[in-house]
Amino acid sequence: MSAFSVSRPRASAREWRERLLFLLLIGPNVLLLAAFTFWPMIYNAYLSTISWNFLSPIRRFVGLRNYETVLSSEIFRIVLINTAVFTVVSVAATMILGLGLALLLNQPLRWRDGARAVLFTPTVLSGAAIAIVWIYIFDPRFGLLAQILGWFGILSPNWLADPNWAMTALLIVYIWKNTGYAVVIYLAGLQTIDRTLYEAARIDGAGPWGQFWHVTLPGLSPIIFFLLVTSVLACFQAFDIIRVMTDGGPVNATNMLVYHLYERGFIQSQAGPAGVVAMVMFVLMLILTLLQLRFLERRVHYS
Amino acid sequence: MEQHAGLQKSTVIKRRRRRRRALALRRRWLWRIAGYTAIIVSMVVIGLPIYWMLIASLKTSREIYTVPPTWIPLNPTLDNYPAAWRAAPFARYYLNSIIVTLATTLSKMTLAVLTAYALVFLRFPGKNIVFLIVLAALMVPAQITIVPNFLTMADLGLVNTYWGLILPGAATAFGTFLMRQYFMTLPREVFEAAEIDGAGHMRRLWEIAVPLAMPALATTGLFAVVNEWNEFLWPLIITSTENMRTLPIGVARLLDQEGLARWGVVMAGTMFVVLPVVVLFVWAQRYIVEGIAAGAVKG
């Protein structure tokens, strides 16, 4: 067979038809990806080297000056710190809270599946709508939170107008919205752990803690890794709730990567700096996505 | 004497075993109580904001600004809903959201199936390069393409049009990847048998591959619907007039417009955005939750 195909001079008409069909089938998808996913990255690289306000006919080439300007700017430093703080707290909280809840729910309880569905609900709701509901809840005078804090004799801070509290408010909303996702993923992971491993650990004299450390955690490690990467990526991409709740403020207290990109591009009309922010985000997220792909590949190959 | 010692020893062991069993039983009960507590607490924490939105949309404007707020509306009213419907062109927002969501979802599903079928079942020299291109597209998050895509749309004259809203999200790398993984698990023999029966590729695609892939396809479609319905960044940028806005953008504008003056109306508007997804979720909850879980476990 292989000897034949090597010596065969050219493909048959049938093979050509198959190749044509292949191109027809993949064509639309690949062309759209080329136009709206790959081309923008080349375009971003180009934009990052020019000085332009989107309207003027003059686009001046400035080399790497935009990179210097953006990377050394105070606002970009604030944006990076905000993104880091937001990501670390939000990911740690959803992952730890999610694990705790999943462990508690991973037993034959009545209403367990119902509880899992309710926990997951905020994940599928529009971020813009959720943000509006929470603005109302955070209202320092007639908001829900003000009343609950009032029961304990605590005066509600002016959450969204106070630079010291705005980030906390955002974190509360994101943790509220995303913990259910982690619970669902953990529960699925817990189902995959071999029950006999727990029996073996018990026979070896392991108590509940020992079983958790030596069976549950190692068994969950691929899931934990998956959650970590996807959650960090999601935090880097956060936009809708920020745009509606705080507009990056007050005084940039909640200004993060995507919001900053939006601000540079569509509010301040600075094509160059917007291109730089996009390039920096691309590099940061590329590293994370590559990690995730390696994980996917491993699962695909060994499962 | 010896016998007596043995007897004593065995009762000690028995007693110890009984005590251990009692301890394990008590521990299991404590764990179960903790489980139910977790369910109750998380239901309250998740449910309260949603309940708060619902009752606010049913309160009169006078009641909504009383301090302390009421937990059950004193005279529940539906007046906020028509008021919200009048305050912003919600009928138009609905139409736009439905058009964009359906068009994007159908496009994504179709393109994913076609590309994945070609990648798995057709011969093409160097087709792995095509797969690598699809994988590479996974590494470019949509958020960082907004400025160039806006400029492209401006060049094409598609700003503030349905084409402008739909095109950038019409292709899918992720869906293609998922469908390819799924097609690779389908039994080859079925396709070979069909080929022997004289079925061409298009027939094998629509009559064998698609029906077999229905579960995976349905999950992909459900996710696409939810994501597109909630999409915020791109519609915010590409639309510039009321008659092109989608629901999430429309409701954010309603907030800016009515501000904090008419919370009841704003909350009714929020319900307009959230309600269809809640209905969909209640109906397809099992598929969505299981799909998310399976995606993570199986990779």
HADDOCK unambig.tbl for C-alpha pairs under 7 A between the chains (distance, minus, plus):
assign (segid A and resid 18 and name CA) (segid B and resid 122 and name CA) 6.70 0.50 0.50
assign (segid A and resid 18 and name CA) (segid B and resid 123 and name CA) 6.86 0.50 0.50
assign (segid A and resid 19 and name CA) (segid B and resid 123 and name CA) 6.76 0.50 0.50
assign (segid A and resid 19 and name CA) (segid B and resid 124 and name CA) 5.54 0.50 0.50
assign (segid A and resid 22 and name CA) (segid B and resid 118 and name CA) 5.39 0.50 0.50
assign (segid A and resid 22 and name CA) (segid B and resid 122 and name CA) 6.40 0.50 0.50
assign (segid A and resid 22 and name CA) (segid B and resid 124 and name CA) 6.98 0.50 0.50
assign (segid A and resid 25 and name CA) (segid B and resid 114 and name CA) 5.21 0.50 0.50
assign (segid A and resid 25 and name CA) (segid B and resid 115 and name CA) 5.63 0.50 0.50
assign (segid A and resid 25 and name CA) (segid B and resid 118 and name CA) 6.29 0.50 0.50
assign (segid A and resid 26 and name CA) (segid B and resid 114 and name CA) 6.54 0.50 0.50
assign (segid A and resid 26 and name CA) (segid B and resid 115 and name CA) 4.57 0.50 0.50
assign (segid A and resid 26 and name CA) (segid B and resid 118 and name CA) 6.78 0.50 0.50
assign (segid A and resid 29 and name CA) (segid B and resid 111 and name CA) 5.67 0.50 0.50
assign (segid A and resid 29 and name CA) (segid B and resid 171 and name CA) 5.23 0.50 0.50
assign (segid A and resid 32 and name CA) (segid B and resid 171 and name CA) 5.77 0.50 0.50
assign (segid A and resid 33 and name CA) (segid B and resid 137 and name CA) 6.98 0.50 0.50
assign (segid A and resid 33 and name CA) (segid B and resid 171 and name CA) 6.09 0.50 0.50
assign (segid A and resid 36 and name CA) (segid B and resid 149 and name CA) 6.33 0.50 0.50
assign (segid A and resid 36 and name CA) (segid B and resid 168 and name CA) 5.43 0.50 0.50
assign (segid A and resid 37 and name CA) (segid B and resid 137 and name CA) 6.47 0.50 0.50
assign (segid A and resid 37 and name CA) (segid B and resid 140 and name CA) 6.64 0.50 0.50
assign (segid A and resid 37 and name CA) (segid B and resid 145 and name CA) 6.84 0.50 0.50
assign (segid A and resid 40 and name CA) (segid B and resid 145 and name CA) 5.45 0.50 0.50
assign (segid A and resid 40 and name CA) (segid B and resid 148 and name CA) 5.09 0.50 0.50
assign (segid A and resid 40 and name CA) (segid B and resid 149 and name CA) 6.32 0.50 0.50
assign (segid A and resid 41 and name CA) (segid B and resid 145 and name CA) 6.94 0.50 0.50
assign (segid A and resid 43 and name CA) (segid B and resid 148 and name CA) 5.99 0.50 0.50
assign (segid A and resid 44 and name CA) (segid B and resid 148 and name CA) 6.46 0.50 0.50
assign (segid A and resid 101 and name CA) (segid B and resid 38 and name CA) 6.68 0.50 0.50
assign (segid A and resid 104 and name CA) (segid B and resid 34 and name CA) 6.79 0.50 0.50
assign (segid A and resid 104 and name CA) (segid B and resid 35 and name CA) 4.73 0.50 0.50
assign (segid A and resid 104 and name CA) (segid B and resid 38 and name CA) 6.93 0.50 0.50
assign (segid A and resid 105 and name CA) (segid B and resid 35 and name CA) 5.71 0.50 0.50
assign (segid A and resid 115 and name CA) (segid B and resid 39 and name CA) 6.21 0.50 0.50
assign (segid A and resid 115 and name CA) (segid B and resid 43 and name CA) 6.93 0.50 0.50
assign (segid A and resid 117 and name CA) (segid B and resid 285 and name CA) 6.80 0.50 0.50
assign (segid A and resid 118 and name CA) (segid B and resid 43 and name CA) 6.97 0.50 0.50
assign (segid A and resid 119 and name CA) (segid B and resid 46 and name CA) 6.53 0.50 0.50
assign (segid A and resid 124 and name CA) (segid B and resid 226 and name CA) 6.51 0.50 0.50
assign (segid A and resid 125 and name CA) (segid B and resid 274 and name CA) 6.11 0.50 0.50
assign (segid A and resid 125 and name CA) (segid B and resid 277 and name CA) 6.80 0.50 0.50
assign (segid A and resid 126 and name CA) (segid B and resid 230 and name CA) 4.62 0.50 0.50
assign (segid A and resid 126 and name CA) (segid B and resid 274 and name CA) 6.56 0.50 0.50
assign (segid A and resid 127 and name CA) (segid B and resid 230 and name CA) 6.94 0.50 0.50
assign (segid A and resid 128 and name CA) (segid B and resid 248 and name CA) 5.81 0.50 0.50
assign (segid A and resid 128 and name CA) (segid B and resid 252 and name CA) 6.56 0.50 0.50
assign (segid A and resid 129 and name CA) (segid B and resid 248 and name CA) 6.76 0.50 0.50
assign (segid A and resid 129 and name CA) (segid B and resid 270 and name CA) 5.32 0.50 0.50
assign (segid A and resid 129 and name CA) (segid B and resid 273 and name CA) 6.82 0.50 0.50
assign (segid A and resid 129 and name CA) (segid B and resid 274 and name CA) 6.97 0.50 0.50
assign (segid A and resid 133 and name CA) (segid B and resid 53 and name CA) 6.04 0.50 0.50
assign (segid A and resid 142 and name CA) (segid B and resid 65 and name CA) 6.37 0.50 0.50
assign (segid A and resid 142 and name CA) (segid B and resid 66 and name CA) 6.86 0.50 0.50
assign (segid A and resid 142 and name CA) (segid B and resid 67 and name CA) 5.64 0.50 0.50
assign (segid A and resid 142 and name CA) (segid B and resid 68 and name CA) 6.43 0.50 0.50
assign (segid A and resid 142 and name CA) (segid B and resid 69 and name CA) 5.98 0.50 0.50
assign (segid A and resid 147 and name CA) (segid B and resid 68 and name CA) 6.63 0.50 0.50
assign (segid A and resid 184 and name CA) (segid B and resid 293 and name CA) 6.14 0.50 0.50
assign (segid A and resid 185 and name CA) (segid B and resid 293 and name CA) 5.11 0.50 0.50
assign (segid A and resid 185 and name CA) (segid B and resid 296 and name CA) 6.50 0.50 0.50
assign (segid A and resid 188 and name CA) (segid B and resid 293 and name CA) 5.46 0.50 0.50
assign (segid A and resid 188 and name CA) (segid B and resid 297 and name CA) 6.65 0.50 0.50
assign (segid A and resid 189 and name CA) (segid B and resid 297 and name CA) 6.15 0.50 0.50
assign (segid A and resid 223 and name CA) (segid B and resid 296 and name CA) 6.99 0.50 0.50
assign (segid A and resid 237 and name CA) (segid B and resid 143 and name CA) 6.81 0.50 0.50
assign (segid A and resid 240 and name CA) (segid B and resid 232 and name CA) 6.05 0.50 0.50
assign (segid A and resid 240 and name CA) (segid B and resid 233 and name CA) 6.71 0.50 0.50
assign (segid A and resid 244 and name CA) (segid B and resid 252 and name CA) 6.60 0.50 0.50
assign (segid A and resid 258 and name CA) (segid B and resid 143 and name CA) 6.76 0.50 0.50
assign (segid A and resid 265 and name CA) (segid B and resid 147 and name CA) 6.43 0.50 0.50
assign (segid A and resid 278 and name CA) (segid B and resid 144 and name CA) 5.11 0.50 0.50
assign (segid A and resid 282 and name CA) (segid B and resid 140 and name CA) 6.94 0.50 0.50
assign (segid A and resid 286 and name CA) (segid B and resid 139 and name CA) 5.88 0.50 0.50
assign (segid A and resid 289 and name CA) (segid B and resid 139 and name CA) 5.98 0.50 0.50
assign (segid A and resid 296 and name CA) (segid B and resid 299 and name CA) 5.34 0.50 0.50
assign (segid A and resid 299 and name CA) (segid B and resid 298 and name CA) 6.72 0.50 0.50
assign (segid A and resid 299 and name CA) (segid B and resid 299 and name CA) 5.63 0.50 0.50
assign (segid A and resid 300 and name CA) (segid B and resid 299 and name CA) 6.39 0.50 0.50
